[in-house]
Amino acid sequence: MAELVGHLLVAQSGGPTAVVNSSLAGVIQEAGKHECIEEIYGGL
């Protein structure tokens, strides 16, 4: 199966700031391990 290549969009709403920040940090760290992810976009 071919690997998808492109952009990652992360959207979150609500929750304590520390939880939102921690979640976004985890997503960004994991995305950095995958060359197929070219750009990361986020929205709150």
CHARMM internal coordinates of N, CA and C (Angstrom, degrees):
IC EDIT
DIST 1 N 1 CA 1.4473
DIST 1 CA 1 C 1.5267
ANGL 1 N 1 CA 1 C 108.61
DIST 1 C 2 N 1.3186
ANGL 1 CA 1 C 2 N 116.80
DIHE 1 N 1 CA 1 C 2 N 136.43
DIST 2 N 2 CA 1.4628
ANGL 1 C 2 N 2 CA 122.03
DIHE 1 CA 1 C 2 N 2 CA -179.33
DIST 2 CA 2 C 1.5241
ANGL 2 N 2 CA 2 C 110.50
DIHE 1 C 2 N 2 CA 2 C -72.54
DIST 2 C 3 N 1.3187
ANGL 2 CA 2 C 3 N 114.84
DIHE 2 N 2 CA 2 C 3 N 146.17
DIST 3 N 3 CA 1.4629
ANGL 2 C 3 N 3 CA 120.45
DIHE 2 CA 2 C 3 N 3 CA 178.90
DIST 3 CA 3 C 1.5271
ANGL 3 N 3 CA 3 C 109.32
DIHE 2 C 3 N 3 CA 3 C -84.63
DIST 3 C 4 N 1.3309
ANGL 3 CA 3 C 4 N 116.44
DIHE 3 N 3 CA 3 C 4 N 136.28
DIST 4 N 4 CA 1.4561
ANGL 3 C 4 N 4 CA 120.62
DIHE 3 CA 3 C 4 N 4 CA 176.58
DIST 4 CA 4 C 1.5208
ANGL 4 N 4 CA 4 C 109.46
DIHE 3 C 4 N 4 CA 4 C -72.78
DIST 4 C 5 N 1.3226
ANGL 4 CA 4 C 5 N 116.12
DIHE 4 N 4 CA 4 C 5 N 143.67
DIST 5 N 5 CA 1.4588
ANGL 4 C 5 N 5 CA 122.09
DIHE 4 CA 4 C 5 N 5 CA 177.84
DIST 5 CA 5 C 1.5137
ANGL 5 N 5 CA 5 C 107.62
DIHE 4 C 5 N 5 CA 5 C -129.15
DIST 5 C 6 N 1.3344
ANGL 5 CA 5 C 6 N 116.63
DIHE 5 N 5 CA 5 C 6 N 136.87
DIST 6 N 6 CA 1.4514
ANGL 5 C 6 N 6 CA 117.99
DIHE 5 CA 5 C 6 N 6 CA 177.26
DIST 6 CA 6 C 1.5082
ANGL 6 N 6 CA 6 C 112.98
DIHE 5 C 6 N 6 CA 6 C 160.07
DIST 6 C 7 N 1.3148
ANGL 6 CA 6 C 7 N 114.22
DIHE 6 N 6 CA 6 C 7 N -146.29
DIST 7 N 7 CA 1.4539
ANGL 6 C 7 N 7 CA 122.25
DIHE 6 CA 6 C 7 N 7 CA -173.17
DIST 7 CA 7 C 1.5230
ANGL 7 N 7 CA 7 C 110.91
DIHE 6 C 7 N 7 CA 7 C -102.99
DIST 7 C 8 N 1.3315
ANGL 7 CA 7 C 8 N 115.22
DIHE 7 N 7 CA 7 C 8 N 154.91
DIST 8 N 8 CA 1.4610
ANGL 7 C 8 N 8 CA 122.44
DIHE 7 CA 7 C 8 N 8 CA 177.56
DIST 8 CA 8 C 1.5180
ANGL 8 N 8 CA 8 C 108.05
DIHE 7 C 8 N 8 CA 8 C -115.25
DIST 8 C 9 N 1.3109
ANGL 8 CA 8 C 9 N 117.34
DIHE 8 N 8 CA 8 C 9 N 127.59
DIST 9 N 9 CA 1.4607
ANGL 8 C 9 N 9 CA 122.52
DIHE 8 CA 8 C 9 N 9 CA 176.44
DIST 9 CA 9 C 1.5142
ANGL 9 N 9 CA 9 C 108.57
DIHE 8 C 9 N 9 CA 9 C -112.81
DIST 9 C 10 N 1.3327
ANGL 9 CA 9 C 10 N 116.16
DIHE 9 N 9 CA 9 C 10 N 126.41
DIST 10 N 10 CA 1.4593
ANGL 9 C 10 N 10 CA 122.49
DIHE 9 CA 9 C 10 N 10 CA 177.93
DIST 10 CA 10 C 1.5154
ANGL 10 N 10 CA 10 C 107.22
DIHE 9 C 10 N 10 CA 10 C -117.76
DIST 10 C 11 N 1.3220
ANGL 10 CA 10 C 11 N 117.63
DIHE 10 N 10 CA 10 C 11 N 126.00
DIST 11 N 11 CA 1.4606
ANGL 10 C 11 N 11 CA 121.81
DIHE 10 CA 10 C 11 N 11 CA 177.71
DIST 11 CA 11 C 1.5217
ANGL 11 N 11 CA 11 C 108.81
DIHE 10 C 11 N 11 CA 11 C -129.76
DIST 11 C 12 N 1.3187
ANGL 11 CA 11 C 12 N 116.14
DIHE 11 N 11 CA 11 C 12 N 130.57
DIST 12 N 12 CA 1.4567
ANGL 11 C 12 N 12 CA 121.34
DIHE 11 CA 11 C 12 N 12 CA 178.86
DIST 12 CA 12 C 1.5156
ANGL 12 N 12 CA 12 C 108.87
DIHE 11 C 12 N 12 CA 12 C -132.98
DIST 12 C 13 N 1.3101
ANGL 12 CA 12 C 13 N 115.30
DIHE 12 N 12 CA 12 C 13 N 153.96
DIST 13 N 13 CA 1.4558
ANGL 12 C 13 N 13 CA 120.53
DIHE 12 CA 12 C 13 N 13 CA 178.20
DIST 13 CA 13 C 1.5194
ANGL 13 N 13 CA 13 C 109.31
DIHE 12 C 13 N 13 CA 13 C -145.32
DIST 13 C 14 N 1.3052
ANGL 13 CA 13 C 14 N 116.14
DIHE 13 N 13 CA 13 C 14 N 132.60
DIST 14 N 14 CA 1.4614
ANGL 13 C 14 N 14 CA 121.29
DIHE 13 CA 13 C 14 N 14 CA 175.85
DIST 14 CA 14 C 1.5118
ANGL 14 N 14 CA 14 C 113.28
DIHE 13 C 14 N 14 CA 14 C 75.82
DIST 14 C 15 N 1.3085
ANGL 14 CA 14 C 15 N 114.95
DIHE 14 N 14 CA 14 C 15 N 170.43
DIST 15 N 15 CA 1.4592
ANGL 14 C 15 N 15 CA 121.20
DIHE 14 CA 14 C 15 N 15 CA 178.46
DIST 15 CA 15 C 1.5113
ANGL 15 N 15 CA 15 C 111.82
DIHE 14 C 15 N 15 CA 15 C 100.05
DIST 15 C 16 N 1.3166
ANGL 15 CA 15 C 16 N 115.79
DIHE 15 N 15 CA 15 C 16 N 159.72
DIST 16 N 16 CA 1.4627
ANGL 15 C 16 N 16 CA 120.71
DIHE 15 CA 15 C 16 N 16 CA 178.48
DIST 16 CA 16 C 1.5336
ANGL 16 N 16 CA 16 C 111.06
DIHE 15 C 16 N 16 CA 16 C -63.99
DIST 16 C 17 N 1.3168
ANGL 16 CA 16 C 17 N 116.19
DIHE 16 N 16 CA 16 C 17 N 146.26
DIST 17 N 17 CA 1.4642
ANGL 16 C 17 N 17 CA 121.52
DIHE 16 CA 16 C 17 N 17 CA -177.52
DIST 17 CA 17 C 1.5236
ANGL 17 N 17 CA 17 C 112.23
DIHE 16 C 17 N 17 CA 17 C -54.07
DIST 17 C 18 N 1.3203
ANGL 17 CA 17 C 18 N 117.43
DIHE 17 N 17 CA 17 C 18 N -43.04
DIST 18 N 18 CA 1.4665
ANGL 17 C 18 N 18 CA 120.47
DIHE 17 CA 17 C 18 N 18 CA -178.25
DIST 18 CA 18 C 1.5270
ANGL 18 N 18 CA 18 C 111.43
DIHE 17 C 18 N 18 CA 18 C -61.89
DIST 18 C 19 N 1.3109
ANGL 18 CA 18 C 19 N 116.89
DIHE 18 N 18 CA 18 C 19 N -37.15
DIST 19 N 19 CA 1.4687
ANGL 18 C 19 N 19 CA 120.96
DIHE 18 CA 18 C 19 N 19 CA -179.98
DIST 19 CA 19 C 1.5252
ANGL 19 N 19 CA 19 C 110.21
DIHE 18 C 19 N 19 CA 19 C -70.39
DIST 19 C 20 N 1.3165
ANGL 19 CA 19 C 20 N 116.82
DIHE 19 N 19 CA 19 C 20 N -44.52
DIST 20 N 20 CA 1.4677
ANGL 19 C 20 N 20 CA 121.02
DIHE 19 CA 19 C 20 N 20 CA 178.85
DIST 20 CA 20 C 1.5267
ANGL 20 N 20 CA 20 C 109.80
DIHE 19 C 20 N 20 CA 20 C -61.62
DIST 20 C 21 N 1.3317
ANGL 20 CA 20 C 21 N 117.08
DIHE 20 N 20 CA 20 C 21 N -46.84
DIST 21 N 21 CA 1.4675
ANGL 20 C 21 N 21 CA 120.78
DIHE 20 CA 20 C 21 N 21 CA 179.81
DIST 21 CA 21 C 1.5217
ANGL 21 N 21 CA 21 C 111.57
DIHE 20 C 21 N 21 CA 21 C -61.00
DIST 21 C 22 N 1.3134
ANGL 21 CA 21 C 22 N 116.92
DIHE 21 N 21 CA 21 C 22 N -42.81
DIST 22 N 22 CA 1.4626
ANGL 21 C 22 N 22 CA 121.44
DIHE 21 CA 21 C 22 N 22 CA -179.29
DIST 22 CA 22 C 1.5258
ANGL 22 N 22 CA 22 C 111.13
DIHE 21 C 22 N 22 CA 22 C -65.25
DIST 22 C 23 N 1.3116
ANGL 22 CA 22 C 23 N 116.38
DIHE 22 N 22 CA 22 C 23 N -41.91
DIST 23 N 23 CA 1.4681
ANGL 22 C 23 N 23 CA 120.66
DIHE 22 CA 22 C 23 N 23 CA 179.00
DIST 23 CA 23 C 1.5228
ANGL 23 N 23 CA 23 C 110.88
DIHE 22 C 23 N 23 CA 23 C -63.06
DIST 23 C 24 N 1.3292
ANGL 23 CA 23 C 24 N 116.33
DIHE 23 N 23 CA 23 C 24 N -45.90
DIST 24 N 24 CA 1.4624
ANGL 23 C 24 N 24 CA 120.16
DIHE 23 CA 23 C 24 N 24 CA 179.60
DIST 24 CA 24 C 1.5240
ANGL 24 N 24 CA 24 C 111.31
DIHE 23 C 24 N 24 CA 24 C -64.27
DIST 24 C 25 N 1.3201
ANGL 24 CA 24 C 25 N 117.09
DIHE 24 N 24 CA 24 C 25 N -39.72
DIST 25 N 25 CA 1.4671
ANGL 24 C 25 N 25 CA 120.69
DIHE 24 CA 24 C 25 N 25 CA 178.18
DIST 25 CA 25 C 1.5243
ANGL 25 N 25 CA 25 C 110.65
DIHE 24 C 25 N 25 CA 25 C -61.08
DIST 25 C 26 N 1.3233
ANGL 25 CA 25 C 26 N 117.01
DIHE 25 N 25 CA 25 C 26 N -41.71
DIST 26 N 26 CA 1.4604
ANGL 25 C 26 N 26 CA 121.06
DIHE 25 CA 25 C 26 N 26 CA 178.42
DIST 26 CA 26 C 1.5164
ANGL 26 N 26 CA 26 C 112.57
DIHE 25 C 26 N 26 CA 26 C -63.98
DIST 26 C 27 N 1.3210
ANGL 26 CA 26 C 27 N 116.38
DIHE 26 N 26 CA 26 C 27 N -42.12
DIST 27 N 27 CA 1.4680
ANGL 26 C 27 N 27 CA 120.75
DIHE 26 CA 26 C 27 N 27 CA 178.99
DIST 27 CA 27 C 1.5255
ANGL 27 N 27 CA 27 C 110.09
DIHE 26 C 27 N 27 CA 27 C -63.94
DIST 27 C 28 N 1.3293
ANGL 27 CA 27 C 28 N 116.60
DIHE 27 N 27 CA 27 C 28 N -44.80
DIST 28 N 28 CA 1.4644
ANGL 27 C 28 N 28 CA 120.76
DIHE 27 CA 27 C 28 N 28 CA -178.78
DIST 28 CA 28 C 1.5237
ANGL 28 N 28 CA 28 C 110.96
DIHE 27 C 28 N 28 CA 28 C -65.12
DIST 28 C 29 N 1.3170
ANGL 28 CA 28 C 29 N 117.51
DIHE 28 N 28 CA 28 C 29 N -42.73
DIST 29 N 29 CA 1.4656
ANGL 28 C 29 N 29 CA 120.66
DIHE 28 CA 28 C 29 N 29 CA 178.87
DIST 29 CA 29 C 1.5279
ANGL 29 N 29 CA 29 C 111.43
DIHE 28 C 29 N 29 CA 29 C -61.97
DIST 29 C 30 N 1.3113
ANGL 29 CA 29 C 30 N 116.89
DIHE 29 N 29 CA 29 C 30 N -44.65
DIST 30 N 30 CA 1.4687
ANGL 29 C 30 N 30 CA 120.25
DIHE 29 CA 29 C 30 N 30 CA -179.60
DIST 30 CA 30 C 1.5278
ANGL 30 N 30 CA 30 C 110.82
DIHE 29 C 30 N 30 CA 30 C -68.15
DIST 30 C 31 N 1.3229
ANGL 30 CA 30 C 31 N 117.16
DIHE 30 N 30 CA 30 C 31 N -40.97
DIST 31 N 31 CA 1.4621
ANGL 30 C 31 N 31 CA 120.70
DIHE 30 CA 30 C 31 N 31 CA 179.88
DIST 31 CA 31 C 1.5230
ANGL 31 N 31 CA 31 C 110.95
DIHE 30 C 31 N 31 CA 31 C -62.11
DIST 31 C 32 N 1.3323
ANGL 31 CA 31 C 32 N 116.77
DIHE 31 N 31 CA 31 C 32 N -33.84
DIST 32 N 32 CA 1.4566
ANGL 31 C 32 N 32 CA 120.77
DIHE 31 CA 31 C 32 N 32 CA 179.15
DIST 32 CA 32 C 1.5158
ANGL 32 N 32 CA 32 C 113.68
DIHE 31 C 32 N 32 CA 32 C -64.30
DIST 32 C 33 N 1.3059
ANGL 32 CA 32 C 33 N 117.59
DIHE 32 N 32 CA 32 C 33 N -17.15
DIST 33 N 33 CA 1.4636
ANGL 32 C 33 N 33 CA 122.37
DIHE 32 CA 32 C 33 N 33 CA 179.78
DIST 33 CA 33 C 1.5310
ANGL 33 N 33 CA 33 C 112.71
DIHE 32 C 33 N 33 CA 33 C -83.87
DIST 33 C 34 N 1.3249
ANGL 33 CA 33 C 34 N 116.73
DIHE 33 N 33 CA 33 C 34 N -7.62
DIST 34 N 34 CA 1.4615
ANGL 33 C 34 N 34 CA 121.24
DIHE 33 CA 33 C 34 N 34 CA -173.77
DIST 34 CA 34 C 1.5286
ANGL 34 N 34 CA 34 C 110.46
DIHE 33 C 34 N 34 CA 34 C -118.28
DIST 34 C 35 N 1.3244
ANGL 34 CA 34 C 35 N 115.84
DIHE 34 N 34 CA 34 C 35 N 113.42
DIST 35 N 35 CA 1.4594
ANGL 34 C 35 N 35 CA 120.73
DIHE 34 CA 34 C 35 N 35 CA -178.59
DIST 35 CA 35 C 1.5279
ANGL 35 N 35 CA 35 C 113.05
DIHE 34 C 35 N 35 CA 35 C -65.19
DIST 35 C 36 N 1.3125
ANGL 35 CA 35 C 36 N 117.35
DIHE 35 N 35 CA 35 C 36 N -19.74
DIST 36 N 36 CA 1.4618
ANGL 35 C 36 N 36 CA 120.30
DIHE 35 CA 35 C 36 N 36 CA -177.65
DIST 36 CA 36 C 1.5324
ANGL 36 N 36 CA 36 C 112.18
DIHE 35 C 36 N 36 CA 36 C -73.25
DIST 36 C 37 N 1.3291
ANGL 36 CA 36 C 37 N 117.52
DIHE 36 N 36 CA 36 C 37 N -15.17
DIST 37 N 37 CA 1.4661
ANGL 36 C 37 N 37 CA 121.19
DIHE 36 CA 36 C 37 N 37 CA 178.22
DIST 37 CA 37 C 1.5213
ANGL 37 N 37 CA 37 C 107.75
DIHE 36 C 37 N 37 CA 37 C -91.03
DIST 37 C 38 N 1.3294
ANGL 37 CA 37 C 38 N 115.71
DIHE 37 N 37 CA 37 C 38 N 112.33
DIST 38 N 38 CA 1.4583
ANGL 37 C 38 N 38 CA 121.44
DIHE 37 CA 37 C 38 N 38 CA -174.23
DIST 38 CA 38 C 1.5229
ANGL 38 N 38 CA 38 C 112.78
DIHE 37 C 38 N 38 CA 38 C -88.62
DIST 38 C 39 N 1.3089
ANGL 38 CA 38 C 39 N 117.86
DIHE 38 N 38 CA 38 C 39 N -37.26
DIST 39 N 39 CA 1.4653
ANGL 38 C 39 N 39 CA 122.95
DIHE 38 CA 38 C 39 N 39 CA -177.41
DIST 39 CA 39 C 1.5207
ANGL 39 N 39 CA 39 C 108.71
DIHE 38 C 39 N 39 CA 39 C -140.94
DIST 39 C 40 N 1.3220
ANGL 39 CA 39 C 40 N 116.18
DIHE 39 N 39 CA 39 C 40 N 151.33
DIST 40 N 40 CA 1.4641
ANGL 39 C 40 N 40 CA 121.64
DIHE 39 CA 39 C 40 N 40 CA 175.59
DIST 40 CA 40 C 1.5192
ANGL 40 N 40 CA 40 C 107.72
DIHE 39 C 40 N 40 CA 40 C -122.73
DIST 40 C 41 N 1.3272
ANGL 40 CA 40 C 41 N 116.20
DIHE 40 N 40 CA 40 C 41 N 126.72
DIST 41 N 41 CA 1.4560
ANGL 40 C 41 N 41 CA 122.34
DIHE 40 CA 40 C 41 N 41 CA 177.17
DIST 41 CA 41 C 1.5190
ANGL 41 N 41 CA 41 C 108.32
DIHE 40 C 41 N 41 CA 41 C -119.56
DIST 41 C 42 N 1.3192
ANGL 41 CA 41 C 42 N 116.36
DIHE 41 N 41 CA 41 C 42 N 143.54
DIST 42 N 42 CA 1.4565
ANGL 41 C 42 N 42 CA 119.77
DIHE 41 CA 41 C 42 N 42 CA -179.35
DIST 42 CA 42 C 1.5093
ANGL 42 N 42 CA 42 C 111.87
DIHE 41 C 42 N 42 CA 42 C -133.40
DIST 42 C 43 N 1.3138
ANGL 42 CA 42 C 43 N 115.15
DIHE 42 N 42 CA 42 C 43 N 151.64
DIST 43 N 43 CA 1.4547
ANGL 42 C 43 N 43 CA 121.34
DIHE 42 CA 42 C 43 N 43 CA 176.22
DIST 43 CA 43 C 1.5094
ANGL 43 N 43 CA 43 C 109.74
DIHE 42 C 43 N 43 CA 43 C -144.38
DIST 43 C 44 N 1.3010
ANGL 43 CA 43 C 44 N 115.45
DIHE 43 N 43 CA 43 C 44 N 141.97
DIST 44 N 44 CA 1.4591
ANGL 43 C 44 N 44 CA 120.74
DIHE 43 CA 43 C 44 N 44 CA 178.87
DIST 44 CA 44 C 1.5050
ANGL 44 N 44 CA 44 C 109.44
DIHE 43 C 44 N 44 CA 44 C -118.26
END
COOR INIT
IC SEED 1 N 1 CA 1 C
IC BUILD
